[in-house]
């Protein structure tokens, strides 16, 4: 989960910037960061500090909670699936099927 957030953070920043019809240069100026640094962030080639993330999101007019919401929804969905699985009388069969599916995806 943590790796998903880190590896997609820059892409999410880019998506928000494009939705706001803002150029990388405009975002860089609003955040007082360099254009090359914005480019590296958006291409997931640089990790950002919390301070930098707050600057970026502030310039994009997005709250931290709204920014991280899509990442938490994945966890919530998985929790619902696990709860349903635990309550199912066919739990062992479903786990076996899921395991086989994962093994097939590795081929």
PyMOL commands that set and color helices and strands:
alter all, ss='L'
color gray80, all
select helices_A, chain A and resi 2-19+24-31+35-42+50-59+64-87+91-105
alter helices_A, ss='H'
color red, helices_A
deselect
rebuild
show_as cartoon
